[in-house]
Every structure is written in structure tokens, then in C-alpha cells.
Amino acid sequence: MSDAASSYGLWLFAVLNAAIFIIFAFSFFKPQTARDWRSFGAFSAFLVALFSEMYGFPLTIYLLSGWLQTSYPGVDWFAHDSGHLPEMIFGWQANPHFGPFHLLSFALIGGGFWLISAAWPVLYQAQRKGELATTGLYARVRHPQYAGFVLVLTGFLLQWPTLLTLAMYPFLIWMYARLARREEQETRERFGTVFDDYARRVPAFFPALRSEPQQAH
């Protein structure tokens, strides 16, 4: 148990990591409306729950320890690296930080943050001009920032799954979809047929491989 104690209880690391990623996301997302703050708050809560188990207290490992130790007796489940459950369960023998799930998680997290950061300037300029954002990433997907948040959450979940974040994940997906529908209702009321034409051409969350030319109005 001494090894387990040294692997966790690092609450300063938990706070620092959560703060770094939350501030990083905030610098790109820049929430302004109540809707923005709700989506960003849920994202932040997910990160706090994640890093609390990653460095603080491994609740998921403790709750599943009986099954894990019986099913995978050769793994020290209270070592910190064993929190990378996908690598451990599928028998990855090398450093889990270089495992396939961990590398894929980095790609998803990096891609998600890129979507969030690249979408913001386009949206900001369109809002300043009182126009509908239809260029840049918005020519490929109607909600690139929400899609970015989902990619980041998926990446972290793949890297270090916990029971709490697994429970939060579908709720967050539902919340982002609901916020997107409300946002579109308001946008449709403001821009009318211009938005309807845009929505017919551009998918909501899964980017189009190629943008279609805008129709003249």
C-alpha cells in the first residue's frame, strides 16, 4: 500500500493539471453568454473529475480492484501507470504513455483544441459584423467549437477512463447537442432563409470533406 500511496494523493498535480487545461480552453473558447458558460462549466467539471482520479484518489481502481486483480493478476493496479486502463487490459507491455490508446488520445485532444482555437476568430469576426459565420471551419461544420470539446473529452476518456467521467460523458454529449439546437433556433430567427440554406449545405457536427459553394441570394 505504500506504493499506492506514493502514486496518488498528489492533489497539487491534480489542481495544476486541471487549471492548465481549463485556462488553455478558456483562452480559445472565451465564453460570453450564459450558454457559453454552461458548456464551458460542464467541460471544466469533467476535467476536475478526471485529474482528481489521475493524481488524487483512484476511485475507479478501488471500486474495480477485485475484478481487475482477478482478471489481470499480473498487473499492479495501484501503480500510477496502471490507470491507463485500455493499455493494461489489452496487454500493452511497454510504457503506457507510448501505447496506441494513449497516442490516439493525444491526437483527439490536440485536434479538439485546434478546432476550438481555429473556430473562435471566425465566429468573433462574424459577430462583430452582425453576420452569420460561414467561412473557415464554419464552411465545414456548423458547430466546430462544440465538436472540439467532444474530441477533447473523448481523448481524455480514452487516455484515462474513470467511472465518473464515463457517466458524465453521454450527459455532456446530450448537453452540447441541446445547446446547439437552441443556438440554431435563435440563429434561424435572426437570419431566416440565409441560415436555412447554410444548414442544408453544412453538417452540424461531423465536418464535410469539401465545402459546397454558397448559393446567391
Sequence and secondary structure as in RCSB ss.txt:
>XXXX:A:sequence
MSDAASSYGLWLFAVLNAAIFIIFAFSFFKPQTARDWRSFGAFSAFLVALFSEMYGFPLTIYLLSGWLQTSYPGV
DWFAHDSGHLPEMIFGWQANPHFGPFHLLSFALIGGGFWLISAAWPVLYQAQRKGELATTGLYARVRHPQYAGFV
LVLTGFLLQWPTLLTLAMYPFLIWMYARLARREEQETRERFGTVFDDYARRVPAFFPALRSEPQQAH
>XXXX:A:secstr
 HHHHHHS  HHHHHHHHHHHHHHHHHHH   SHHHHHHHHHHHHHHHHHHIIIII  HHHHHHHHHHHHH TTS
 TTSGGGG HHHHHTT  S GGGSHHHHHHHHHHHHHHHHHHHHHHHHHHHHHHT    SGGGGT S HHHHHHH
HHHHHHHHHS  HHHHHHHHHHHHHHHHHHHHHHHHHHHHHTHHHHHHHHHS SSS  SS       
